Amino acid sequence: MKPRTSHVHKWGDLSCPQPSSGEVAGYAPNASLADLDIAVAAAQAAFKTWSKLSSDELQAYCEKVATTIGEHAEELAVLITKEQGKPLNGLGSRWELGGAQAWAGYSASLSLPVKILQDNNEGHVELHRKPLGVVGSITPWNFPVMIAIWHIMPALRTGNTVVVKPSPLTPLSTIRLGEIMSEVLPSGVVNVVTGDDKALNLGAAMSAHTGIRKIVFTGSCATGQKVMQSAAETMKRLTLEMGGNDAGIVLPDADPKAIAEGLFWGAFINNGQTCAAMKRLYVHDSIYDEVCENLVAFAKNIPVGDGMNEDSVLGPIQNAMQFDKVRRLVDAGESEGRVLLGGVPGEGLFFPPTIIADLSQDNLLVTEEQFGPVLPVIRYTDVEKAIAAANDSNNGLGGSIWTSDIEKGRELAKRMECGSVWINKHGAIQPNAPFGGVKQSGLGVEFGEEGLAEYTDIQVIFS
Ligand code: NAD
C-alpha cells in the first residue's frame, strides 16, 4: 500500500516493515535538504496569514482538525497497527486515536488571553502571548499519531505553523495525518517531511534550520541532547520530552490482588514502549511474594499476537534494535534474578511479557530504560531506602506509590524526583495536566495552559 503523496516529496526508498510479519507496510519519501527547505518555506509563507487569525478563528480550525481526526480514526488506527505493531484493540491503536482526538479537541478549547498586569494612575501594563513562527516537531515511533497531535495542536492554536518529522520507523500514519489535516487547514500550515536518518539526518537539519523558531521533540535522552546542541546557534525555543526510568513503590499496606491489574498496565502499556511506563518496581518485603504472584497471574493471561487480530492485546516489539536491547537487558536480569514469567523470545519481534524478581539496584535491567515488555521487581524493607533508590537516576519523568493510605501516598509523592507522580496507578495522563520530565528527562512541559504557553513569546506593552 502506498499512501498518497504530497507535492513536497518524491517517493524514495524508505520502506517500512510491519513489526508483526516483516512484510512491507508502505513506503515513505526520503526527503532531501531541499525538500526540508521547501517545507519550511511553505510554513513560513502560511505563517503570514495564519498568525493574524483571531483566537476564535484559530479555535474553529483546531475544532475542525479534531473532528476530521475522529472521522478518519479507523483508517489511521489500521496504519498505526501495521507500521507500529500495537494491536487495534485494548490500549492499542484505536485507543491512541481516541487520545489524539481528545487532545486535539481540548487544545482547541484552550486560549491565552491578554493579561492586564497593571491598570492604575501610574500606568497600564499588558502581557501578550505571540506565536513564534515555524515550529519543528520531531516524534518517536511508540505513539506516532498521538505524539504528533500533542506537538501540532498547541502550535496551531497559538498561531504557529508546523513542519513535522516522524520517526523513520513509523512515518506512514503521520503522512496520512498531515494529508487529513491539510484538507481542513490552509495550505502550508502543517507540513510533513520524512527520511531515513542515514545520509541526511532530517531531525538534526531541522534543529539547526534558520527558518524554524522552535523544536518540540519527543524521543530518547541521547537524541534530545543532540537537538539541544544543534539548536543552540539559532537560540531555538525547545520543549524536550525524553526518556524515563520510572519507579513504582508498593508500600506494605497495599492490597496485592487489587493493584495487580494497575501494576501490569502501568508497566506493559504499549508493550512497555511508553516513556512514562513503570520500568522498575520496588515492593516491600512483607507482601513481596503476594504482589509477584498476583502480577504474574494477571500477566500470563494477556494475549500477545499480530495487532490486526482483534483478539490480540499486546503486539510485537516495534523494531529489531529495540528487540535486541530488551533481550540484552532480560539477559542481564536473568543472570541475577528469578524469572517469574516470560524471558524466552518469541518469533520475529515478539517477546512475551516478562517479569524478573530479586534484582539489585545496580542490575542493568534496573539502571537502564528497557522500553519494552519486561519489568524488574526489587525487594525492599525500608521505605526511606526505596524512595532513595527510586530517585537514584538521572531520569525523572514519572513515578508511582501503591498504598491503601492515599494521604500517606501523597506525602511520599512529594519526595519523588519526577514530573508526575501517580497514586495506585501509573502513567495516566490527561490534556489539562502539564506533563514533562525533570533532571535529564526533559525540558519544559506539554499539555494544559502551561504547555500551550511554550509555543509563544511574551511581549509586554507598557502605556
Ligand atoms: P529517538 O531519540 O531514537 O528518535 C526520536 C526522533 O528523533 C526520531 O524522529 C528520529 O528520527 C529523530 N532523530 C534522530 N537523530 C536525530 C538528531 N540528531 N537530531 C534530531 N532528531 C533526531 O527515540 P525513539 O527510539 O524513536 O523513541 C524512544 C525514546 O523516546 C525512549 O527513550 C522514550 O522514553 C522516549 N519517549 C519519551 C516520551 C516523553 O514524552 N517523554 C514519549 C515517547 C517516547
Residues whose N, C-alpha, C, O or C-beta is under 5 A from the ligand:
A	BS01	NAD	I138 T139 P140 W141 K165 P166 S167 P168 D197 N201 G203 A204 T218 G219 S220 C221 T223 K226 V227 E241 M242 G243 G244 C275 S441
